[in-house]
């Protein structure tokens, strides 16, 4: 009995003084400036959901999905939030070694924001208009097909390149006629417009028949091949972050605002509410959280291929790997 007690004490002492296992350090490259759209990522990191998986996660702002894909391919980040269309296009065009490992938005929130005072009510008659856009923005990828479906000539539209943080100001000040945003950004953008005596109207791309995948988590082929366990643990932390943030939206936004004080609490909550309607959908319940349904994936590629005049027979499954999802 005494020996067992001594042995137990020695084991406890050894555990107490043993060094903790080093955390894997990883960087998550966002697709945009850190608005309330990204609250689940920041809240999950602060709550320690990735740390529980042995990952010390850092986050950095994005400059559009195309830029995120390029940064992943260059090794500047281990994980990225990128529109699936940008991942597919990069893979099909140049065989960029990046794949989507999890769906985030199961249908597209792509839209144009316009001012009510401009009198623009749909996608028809946009010829001659000026539309702001960020380099690599997935809206630019899809817009030609949206315009054609609406009877607008996409070649007669002027695109004004700008930084993501400047797009809303350009629109509200009427220096451009429209700006592409995810519809989930309407709450805080319209609040700024109302303060300037304007009102923003949302023109969703889905009105022209878009039912496609949007935001996804992407990694490189090398990451999947050489460190699949890190990817697997990251995805466990991701799903915990999404589910906890869905159930604790006000608290998730408090944590997000603490990390990003330029975001107002009510703006964050407005965006996060909208985000969850794209993540936790009937489609996600049918396919499983994060997984891609073949038919919708094929539809997504059809739209991307038509927009960029790429081979419609290319198999988009080559840019997908969901085998590491929990």
N, C-alpha and C positions, 0 to 999 in steps of 0.2 A: 504494500500500500504506500509506504514511504517512498519507495523507488519510483512508483508510478507518479506520485505527486511531484517528486523532484524532476522527473522526465517531462512532465507537463509544464512545469515552471520553466525549464530550459527551453522548450519549444516556443513558449509564449515570448520569452526573452529574445530568442533568435528572430522571431517574426517582427518583434518590435524594433529591432535594430537593423533588420535587413533593408537594403535600399529599395525604394519603390521602382517598379519597372518604368523605364522611360516611355513617355508618350510619343506616338508618331506625330510629327508636325505636318500639317497639310494646309493648303490655301484653297479657299473656295472663291473663284472669280465670278462675280455676279454679271448680269447682262445689262445693268442699268444703275443709275444712282440709287442709293439705299432708301427707297420710299417704304411706305407701309406694306407694299407688295412683298417685301423681303423680311417682314417682321418675324416670320417663323424661323428663319435661319439665324438671325441675331438672338432671338429669344432662346432657341435651342442651344446655341453656343453658350449663352450666359447661364442657362439652367444646368449645363454640364452633360447634356445628352450625348454629345460626341466624346467628351472626356470619359464618360462611363465605358465607352467602346475603345479606350486607349488612344484617342485622337485629340491632339491640341489643335483646334481649328481656328484659323484666321480667315477673315473675310475682306474682300476689297471690291470697290465699286466697278461697274462695267461700263463699256462704251458701245454697246450694241452686241447682238449675238454673234455676228461675223467676227468681230474683234475678239470675243471670248473664245471662239473656236480656234482662231489663230494663236492666241496666247497659250491655250492648252497644247497645241501641236508643237509650239516652241519650248515647252517645258516650264513656262512661267507660273503655272498653277497646276495643281493635281486634279481639281474638280472644277466644273464650270456649270453655270446656269445659262442655257442657250436654247433659243427656239429650235425645234426639231427641223424646221425647214432649212435653217442655216447649216445644221449638221449634215443633213442629206445632200445639200447642194455642194458643200465642200468635199464630201466623200465622192460624189458622182463626177464632179468636175476635175478634181486634182488628186483624188484618192488620199485626201488628208486623213491621217491615221487616228481619227477621233470617232467615237461611237456614243450613242445615247444609252445609258444604263438604267434610266428610270424616266417614265413620263411624270410630269408635274401637272400641267393643264391638259385635260382630256378633250377640251374643245377650245377653239380660238377666241381670245378676247381682243383680237386686232380690230382697230377702228380708226376712223379719222375724227378729230375734234375740230369743229368749226364754230364761229361765232353766230349766234342767232341774228345779229344785226347785219350780217353779210348776205342773208337770204338764201344760203345754201341748205337745201333740205334733203338731198340724196347725192348719189355718185354721178348723176347725169349732169352734163354741162360744165365739167371742171376744166375744160380746155382754156389755156391762158392763165390759169390760176397758179399761184406760188405756194408750194407745200414744203414745210421744213422737214428735214430728215437728218438722222445721225448716220455716219459711215457704218455700213454693215447691218443697218436696221432691217429686221425681217419684214416689216411692213412694206418696205421698198421692193422686196423680193416678190411679194404677193400682189402688190397693187396693180400691175399691168393686167393681170387676169381679172381682178375685181372691176377695173375700169372697162375692160372690153365687155364684160357681162352686163354692165350698166349702160353700154352704148357710148362711152367716152373714149376718145383717142388718147391713150397714155403718152404718146410721143409729143403731145402738145401741152404738156404740163411741165412747169419749171420747178426743179427740186433745189432747195436751198440747204446746203450742208451746214450743220451747226452742232454744238455740243448739246448733250441731253438736257443739261440744266438750263439751257437758254430757250428751249422750244416753246414752253408755255408763255414766256414773256414775249416772244416774237409774235405769237398768235394773238394774245390779248392786246398788244399794242398795234395790231393790224399791219405789221410789217410782212406777214405772210397770211395767206387765206385759209390755210388748214395746217394741221400738224398730226402726225400719226402717234397714237398712244394706245396702250391696252385700255379697254373700257374701265378697268378697275381703278384707273387714276382719275376718274371723273370727279369724285367728291372734292379732293383738295384743289384740283385745277380749277374747277368751277367756283370754288370759294374765292380764289384769287381773282377770277374774272368778275364775280359779283361785286367785289370790293372796288373794281375799276369801272363799274357801271355796265358791264357786259354779261352775257350768259353763254355758256358753252353747250352746244348740241353734239351728241354722240351719233356717229354714223358707223354702226358695226359692220365689219366685213361679212359677217355671217348672214346679213340680209341678202347677199347675192348668192347664197348657197354654200358658204364655207362651213364645213363641219370637219375640221382637221385638228391634229395635235399641235400644240404650241410649245410652251416652256418644257424643258427637259433637263436632266442632269447628264453631263457628258464627261467622258474621260478618254485618255488615249489607249490605243491598242496595247502599248507597252505596259501601261498600268494594269490592265486586265490580265495580261500574260505573266508579268513578273511579281505583281503584288495584289492578287485577287482578294486576299484576306482583308487588306486595307479598304478596298472598294466595298466589300461585304459589310464591314463594320461601319463605314461611312453611311451606307444606305440604311442600316438599322437606326443610326442616330438621326438620319433625315426623317424617317417615318415617325419616330418618336416625337421629333420637333413639330412636324406637321399636325399630328394628332393632338398633342398637348396644346398647341396654339389654337387649333380649332375649338377646343373645349375651354380655353382660358384667354379669350381674345383681348380683353382689356389689360390683363396682366402681361400678355405677350407684347402688347404695344408699349406698356410702361418700360419693359426691358429694352425694347427696340429704341425708344426715344432716349433712354439713358445713354445708349451707344451712338445715337444719331440725333443730337439735340436740335438740329435744323428741321426735324419732322415734328409737327404738332400731334398731340395725342389723338384728337378727334379725326385728323386727317389719316393717321395710321389705322385707326379702327374702321374708318370708312373703306379704306383699301383692303384691309385684311378680311373684312366681311365678304367683299366681292371675290377675293382670291379663293376663299374656301368653297365658293360656288363653282369654281372651275377645277378644284382638286378632288373634292369628295362628291362625286356625281354618281348617277345611276350607272353610267358607263364604267366608272372605276370599280363600283361594287360588282359589276358583272365580270370584268376582266381581272380584277385584283389590283390593289393600289400600286401604281407605278408601271403596270404592264401595258403593252401595246396590243390592240386588237388588229389582226391582219387586214381586215377590210378597211378600217379607218386609216391604217398606215398606208395602204395602197392609194386611198383617196388623197391623203396628204402629199404623197409623192407625185401623183397625177397633176395636182395644182402647182407644185414646185417645178416640175418638168415643163409644164405648159408656160409658166411665167418666165422661165429662163431658157426655154428652147433646148432642153436637155433630153436625153434618150428616155422616152416614156416606158421602155421595156426594161430599164435598169431595175434591179431588185433592191428596194429600200431596206429589206431585212439585213442586208450586208452592213448597214450602219447602226444596227441595233444589237444589244446584248443585255438581256435582262436576267441572265442565269444567276447573278449574284444578289438579286433582290431577296429580302427575308421572306 
